[in-house]
C-alpha cells in the first residue's frame, strides 16, 4: 500500500469528487464526508511521502501503468514538492471542514455540486505539484481551473461575472502554457521534465525556447495574478463562495508560482541567459505589483477585496525571491509560499466567520467584534502581524531571507520595495485592528446565532485556530524547515 502513496495524493480526491454526486443523491451528507475523508487520506499520503524522501534523501518516482519515463507518465516527489503537496492537502482539509457550516442547510444538489468541485480543485492543485510530465501539468491545471471557476460562480449573483471574467482570462493563460509545451515538444520530442532538462541544454538559445519561455511567463503570470496580469483576481477573491475562498486565495496562485520555480530552476536552469533575463523582467513586474497591490489594498473598504489586492503584492515577494536567484532568495520565496498559504487562508477563514455570523465584510463595520468573536479576532491579528512581517510570525522570516538574498547580490531596490511594502501592509492592517479593538461596537445583527458557548460552529472555530497557530509554528520552527527541507531541495546550480 505504501508504494502507492504518491498517486493517492491526487487520485483520492479526484475519485471521491466523481462519486460524490451519486452518494449525495442517496444521502445529502454522504458525498460531503466522502470528499473530506478522501482529502484527509490525501494529506496522510503526502505526509508519508514527505517523511520517506526526507529519511532516504532520494526522490520517489511513481510510474503510471508501470511504464518507465520518459515513455510513460510519472509522479516525482522530492523534499520540495512533497512539502508543497502536504501544504495543499492540509489547507484543503482545514478549509473543507470549515465550509461544512455554510452548506448545512443546502439541498443535495448544491451540496453535491460544491463538494464535487472542491474535490476536483484539490486533486488538480495536488496533481500540478507532484507531476513529472509537462503535459500532465496542463491537465491538472485545467482540472483545478475549471473547478475554481465553478466555486467562484457559486458565491452569488455578483460572483457569476467574476467567474466568467476569470474563465476567459484563465483560459488564455492555460492556452499559452500549452502552446509553450508544444514548442518544447517540437524541438526536444519529450514531455518528461527530467528528460526535457537534459535535451534542452544545447537548444536554450533557439527561438522556439525563447517563445516557450515567454508564453510560460505570461501564462503562469495570469494564473498567479502577477502584475499587470492580475485584473481577474480582486472580483474573484471578493465574490467567491465563502466556504472555498480561503483555499482559492491561499493556494490557487502558489501552485503556478511553484511551476515557474520548477521550470526555470530545475528544467531550464537559472544560470542560462534567457532564464536570467526572464527572471529580471518578472522581478521588475513583481516590484510594481508589490507597491500597487499594497496601495490599492489601503483604498478598499471590503475586507475581502483588501485581501485580494494584498495577494497581488504577496505573490510579488515570491517572484522577487526567484529574481534574486541565490540560495537565500530561493529559500525566502519558497518559505513565503508556505507562509502566505497559512496567512491568507487564515484571514479569509476569519472574515468568512464574520460573514457567517453577521453577514458583514465591511472593514468599517467591525467595531467591537473582538468581544463577540475573541478566537476569530486573535487568529486574524496573528495573520495580520505575519503579513506585515513582525516576529515571531512566519511572515517575518520569509521576508528576512529575501532581504539577505538581495543584500548578498547587491539588489538594494528589492530591499527598499520589501520594506516599503511592509510599511504599507502595516497601514491597512492596523486600520482593521483599530476598527476591531478601538472603535465602538457596530451593533451588527446576527444572521446565524451561535449554538452553545462557541462564537461559531466548532467546524469553523477549529480550522481557524489550527491555521492561526500554524502561522506561529512556522515562525518558531522556521530553522528546521529551512535546514531539513528547503536547503535539501535547492537545485544544484545554486549550490556550486
Protein Blocks (a to p, Z undefined) as FASTA:
>chain_A
ZZmmmmmmmmmmmmmmmmmmmmmmmpmklmmmmmmmmmmmmmmmmmmmmmmmmmnopacd
ddehhiacfkbccddddfklmmmmmmmmmmmmmmmmmmmmmmmmpcfklmmmmmmmmmmm
mmmmmmmmmpcbfklmmmmmmmmmmmmmmmmmmnomklmmmmmmmmmmmmmmmmmmmmmm
mmmmmmnopabfklmmmmmmmmmmgmklmmmmmmmmmmmmmmnopafklmmmmmmmmmgc
fklmmmmmmmmmmmmmmmmmmmmmmmnopmbmklmmmmmmmmmmmmmmmmmmmmmmmmpm
blklmmmmmmmmmmmmmmmmmmnopaklmmmmmmmmmmmmmmmmmmmmmmmmmmmmnopa
bfklmghklmmmmmlmmmmmmmmmmmnopafbfklmmmmmmmmmmmmnopaklmmmmmmm
mmmmmmmmmmmmmmmmmmccehiacfbdcehjbfbdfklmmmmmmmmmmmmmmmmmmmmm
mmmmmmmmpcfklmZZ
